[in-house]
Amino acid sequence: MIEVKNLSKRYGQNVALNNINFSVEKGTIVGFLGPNGAGKSTTMNIITGYLSASSGSVTVGGYNTLDNPNEVKKLIGYLPELPPLYPDMTVKEYLNFLFDLKKVTLPRKKHLEQICALTEITDVYDRLINNLSKGYKQRVGLAQALLGNPPVLILDEPTVGLDPKQIIEIRNLIHNLGKNHTIILSSHILPEIQAVCERIIIINRGKLVADGTPDSLSRSLSEDNRITVRMEGGEAEVSKALRGMKDIVSVQTLGEKEPGVFEYSVEACENCDPRRDLFRLAAKNNWPILEMKNAGLSLEDVFLRLTASAYIEDNTGKETEKEDEEA
Ligand SMILES: Nc1ncnc2c1ncn2[C@@H]1O[C@H](COP(=O)(O)OP(=O)(O)OP(=O)(O)O)[C@@H](O)[C@H]1O
């Protein structure tokens, strides 16, 4: 649905994007992560056709953003970091105004009712946007992105500044929208990305540094391939059997976590996935597995490792490059 090829963007001497490549399949929710100034908004603005690239290309639904900007805009609903709201309009006036501006051809009343129900703004439909809370303003921003029912949604920091309850509500909304839309979502909130996105793209200083599922990123950056498993059964018997399994490099007992239930850290050889064999072994011996999880890195660890160096703004406002001590 979205193809980004060799995309670069320079602002004067500053290289904001450096040869970025990725594609997004129809119906996927992709999380776009990166520290401040990494190039997320620049990428999103180029995909939506609001900014031109210095080189490279973007196609959306087969249309090139440069050759067919209007076709691309029809396919995309965009929620920029600062939603373009008119505070002196009511929600009703604002959505009707944009309905006309975007030349939406769907039945007006029914379409607006559907969008308001989906974003839960029906109750504030006749209120001035200026008097709405931050959370409701964000919902109105999402509602304008949904006008015309575009198949692609680009959401730049949709939950920034919201309280925890509002964050959960918007997150659930995005999750539901993901059933019928292709979504690119940028956020600084890692649990949010993890909860909503099937795939994560991380950019740092204008370069793509990771692309994969949260699990695959966690595994690929872990130094070893460990699983933590909690099993009911005699410790000696269980750990002996675990050590005897094929593809297992080491087994460590982590202690009795519940009466008769021990936890083990099981290290498998590189590129091996012992979970199915573990299940079979446990079933054969009647040792119920009460918990099993990859002991890889958290998304936060992955993010910090991949973005260990970042740009900072010095106190003159000029940007300088800072290398983290670990980098
Ligand atoms: N209009 C502009 N003129 C000059 N430099 C710019 C402009 N817009 C962005 N930049 C620079 O391009 C780089 C990427 O910025 P961008 O806003 O895309 O990052 P971001 O990942 O969205 O950051 P944030 O999370 O802080 O919003 C930064 O170094 C930024 O200072």
The ligand as an ORCA input file, in Angstrom:
! r2SCAN-3c Opt
* xyz 0 1
  N      11.632     23.190      8.248
  C      12.801     22.769      8.687
  N      13.937     23.460      8.466
  C      15.135     23.042      8.885
  N      15.324     21.891      9.553
  C      14.237     21.150      9.823
  C      12.923     21.545      9.416
  N      12.040     20.601      9.824
  C      12.762     19.657     10.466
  N      14.071     19.978     10.463
  C      15.177     19.177     11.036
  O      15.107     17.867     10.452
  C      15.402     16.874     11.430
  C      14.230     15.890     11.530
  O      13.120     16.578     12.091
  P      11.696     15.901     12.308
  O      10.752     16.964     12.774
  O      11.317     15.120     11.102
  O      12.015     14.890     13.499
  P      11.011     14.052     14.420
  O      11.556     12.649     14.452
  O       9.612     14.198     13.946
  O      11.217     14.753     15.823
  P      10.165     14.998     17.045
  O       9.960     13.670     17.703
  O      10.920     15.951     17.920
  O       8.910     15.589     16.460
  C      15.717     17.616     12.720
  O      17.116     17.776     12.781
  C      15.017     18.949     12.530
  O      15.643     19.982     13.280
*
